[in-house]
Each structure stands twice: as C-alpha cells, then as structure tokens.
Amino acid sequence: MSKPSDRPYSRYSRDALTLLGQLIRRARIDRKLTAGELATRAGVSRGLIQRIERGDPGCTIGAVFEIAAILGVRLFDADASTIRKAIGTNDTVLGLLPKSVRPSRKEEEDDF
C-alpha cells in the first residue's frame, strides 16, 4: 500500500506543528546557528531542518525531538531527570504530560 501524498491533518495538529517549528527556528537563531550547522550537529540534512521549521507533518518525530533537545526547546513539563525517573514506573505518562492535565496532588481543605 502506498503512502498517501495528501494525508489530511486536523487544524490542531497543523497549528501545533507550525508553532513547534517556529519555536525551533527561534531557538536556532537565538543560538546563532545556521540550518546547516544544526543539521551537521544532529546528523540530518539541512532540508529536514527547514521542513521541521516550516511545520511539515511528514518529518519523523525522532528527528523533531532531537532537534528540539539540541536547541533546548522543552516539549513537556518535565525535565530530563524527571522523565528518566518516570520511565518504568506507573507514573510514566503523568511525568510527560503538562501540568494542566495532571490530577491535583494538593489535598483540598474543606473542613468547616
């Protein structure tokens, strides 16, 4: 079965990819790296860097995550040590989710 060339993506997905691409591009420019220098450091092509920065949904997630990691663009609300600790525990999923979707750990005082 051949890969569809015009796969439909939701508006949310397209917007998220565009935003992530813009964050990556801004971080690259702030660090004064050219697309070619970043590509060499990441072991990918300059064209792939340009596609990631444009928000192309056809880029592999591994490449996007590696580029973001090199540039220090945070993808989750957890730092590297928190993610490493969460791997292999029941809390793995919660360690990667933004705080806004985590259940509250604060005990509410409702005694009157």
C-alpha positions as MATLAB code, in Angstrom:
seq = 'MSKPSDRPYSRYSRDALTLLGQLIRRARIDRKLTAGELATRAGVSRGLIQRIERGDPGCTIGAVFEIAAILGVRLFDADASTIRKAIGTNDTVLGLLPKSVRPSRKEEEDDF';
ca = [
       0.000    0.000    0.000;
       1.475    3.331   -0.981;
       1.753    6.254    1.380;
      -0.903    8.908    0.732;
       0.704   12.097   -0.528;
      -2.001   14.404    0.781;
      -2.922   12.994    4.158;
      -5.439   15.208    5.954;
      -4.344   16.619    9.314;
      -6.570   18.328   11.834;
      -6.332   22.063   12.284;
      -4.999   21.495   15.802;
      -2.185   19.248   14.518;
      -1.210   21.697   11.786;
      -1.204   24.619   14.229;
       0.832   22.673   16.804;
       3.396   21.685   14.159;
       3.653   25.264   12.941;
       4.135   26.551   16.492;
       6.773   23.928   17.301;
       8.587   24.732   14.061;
       8.595   28.427   14.928;
       9.928   27.697   18.438;
      12.700   25.564   16.957;
      13.592   28.218   14.385;
      13.665   30.972   17.014;
      15.875   28.872   19.303;
      18.258   28.132   16.427;
      18.541   31.806   15.526;
      18.955   32.822   19.192;
      21.884   30.403   19.424;
      23.328   31.863   16.223;
      23.315   28.533   14.390;
      22.706   28.168   10.680;
      20.420   25.410    9.457;
      23.489   23.691    8.031;
      25.375   23.807   11.344;
      22.376   22.422   13.221;
      21.910   19.706   10.602;
      25.543   18.651   10.951;
      25.272   18.553   14.730;
      22.058   16.493   14.594;
      23.219   14.217   11.787;
      20.371   15.137    9.453;
      20.059   17.110    6.237;
      19.655   20.875    6.062;
      16.441   20.299    4.128;
      14.994   18.330    7.041;
      15.789   21.224    9.400;
      13.963   23.578    7.038;
      10.967   21.223    6.835;
      10.809   20.957   10.637;
      10.906   24.739   10.953;
       8.046   25.041    8.434;
       5.966   22.575   10.466;
       5.935   19.826    7.833;
       3.945   16.896    9.300;
       5.971   14.380    7.274;
       9.096   14.780    9.437;
       9.919   11.903   11.760;
       9.096   12.546   15.378;
      12.535   11.322   16.448;
      14.263   13.937   14.311;
      11.966   16.698   15.579;
      12.543   15.697   19.215;
      16.327   15.509   18.711;
      16.455   18.947   17.099;
      14.313   20.368   19.921;
      16.589   18.738   22.528;
      19.748   20.116   20.912;
      18.271   23.611   20.935;
      16.786   23.346   24.437;
      13.165   23.620   23.294;
      11.103   21.958   26.035;
       8.414   19.644   24.760;
       6.964   18.593   28.094;
       6.525   19.986   31.551;
       9.217   17.661   32.846;
      12.970   17.987   32.817;
      15.281   15.178   31.703;
      15.835   13.775   35.205;
      12.087   13.673   35.900;
      11.484   11.835   32.638;
      14.252    9.308   33.418;
      12.790    8.689   36.895;
       9.287    8.250   35.476;
      10.329    5.632   32.914;
       9.486    2.189   34.213;
       7.069    3.379   36.888;
       3.315    3.724   36.899;
       3.811    7.497   36.755;
       5.423    7.424   33.270;
       2.512    9.046   31.479;
       1.991   11.684   34.141;
       5.665   12.658   34.011;
       5.313   13.646   30.383;
       2.025   15.467   30.491;
       1.848   19.235   31.006;
       0.771   20.306   34.483;
      -2.610   21.437   33.187;
      -3.761   17.835   32.630;
      -2.216   16.246   35.715;
      -4.510   15.435   38.603;
      -4.052   17.778   41.516;
      -1.843   16.345   44.265;
      -2.755   19.112   46.671;
      -5.176   17.976   49.311;
      -8.075   20.396   49.470;
      -9.182   21.534   52.909;
     -12.919   21.552   53.015;
     -13.437   21.233   56.773;
     -15.605   23.977   58.127;
];
